[in-house]
Amino acid sequence: MSQTFTPLSTLGEFGLIQRMSERLAGVARSSRLIEGIGDDAAVYQASEGLLHVITTDALIEGVHFDRTFIPMSFLGYKAISVNVSDVVAMNARPLYATIALGVPRNMSVEMVDSLYDGLQIGCKKYGMELVGGDTSTSHALYISITVVGEVAEQDVVFRRGANVGDFLCVTGDVGGAYAGLKVLLDQRQALKDMGDQYEPDLDAHQYVIQRQLRPHARLDMIEAFKKAGIKPTSMIDISDGIASEVHHIATKSGVGATVRIPALPFDPETRAVADQFMDDIDAYALFGGEDYELLFTVDPSQVALVDALEGCSVIGNIEEATKGIRAYSPDTGLMPLHPSGYQHFNPDSENLDVLGPDHFQDSRS
Ligand SMILES: [Mg+2]
């Protein structure tokens, strides 16, 4: 047996995914498979004219969340939302979910009940059913969910469809989840410093905390697209930050892109948090992640429809690949935009110096 020990940090998370998919490459590919590893969800032909999508995402205590700060019902809801978000990013609707749950011995029946209340609220919200799974004991709370969804063949949207000349757009507002994380980490530090004297100070930050602890998947937006006659040419959900997601779309589509910084949509509460911590708010949107909004591109013929749709912003342009991925602001002009949101296994990949190594974000598909 080989004695070589190569640390995972030498690959980084995306490098690891690439390596694993190469190891699976020898397995015969089903003729029904349309998209395998490398998009928000895998896609296969279910029947004539109908595709299914399938995705898995896990939330792990100490990696993605701190039990001190997230109520169990929120955690259940978030576990559903982060999976539905990947389904929605394919322009698909969720149908069924299964769950693999690892429960530590220091959790009570009431806590598990509350977790399931959150799962149920999530399922209701997105019109889907939790239909099975597996439960075991574990050292830390572990929630892995798999969701299957469906989409008509002509409606599916991949990361790879952006064309030169398309407009880059985003739903909702961005950076809020990161602002919420900042507030929670600050409060955790206050709890450590003050002990029994600690009194939570969260009222002014309810929106951003909700963005972090109880995010919604934008199933409503893909329904609004359909109603408005909008079909994105490419789409991805924002789990790792706009910078990373733009890179995924551009790489898969063989194009370049410019993100117009002044066009990034922020909630006033997100601005207030950035001001309070004297942070660059643009970094919250570009590198913070976990907003679970949709980043998408449309053909120029559809940009007026996007402009007319409430809750959508045009934030940039798709350009030739030779131009690379850039950010534009009046202050700095055009600058290269690096993808470095936080990645698992890679200690050098954080570019938000405000967080310690134990913050609760990771890199998701
Ligand atoms: Mg995704």
Residues whose N, C-alpha, C, O or C-beta is under 5 A from the ligand:
A	BS01	MG	D40 D86 D237 S239 R364 S365
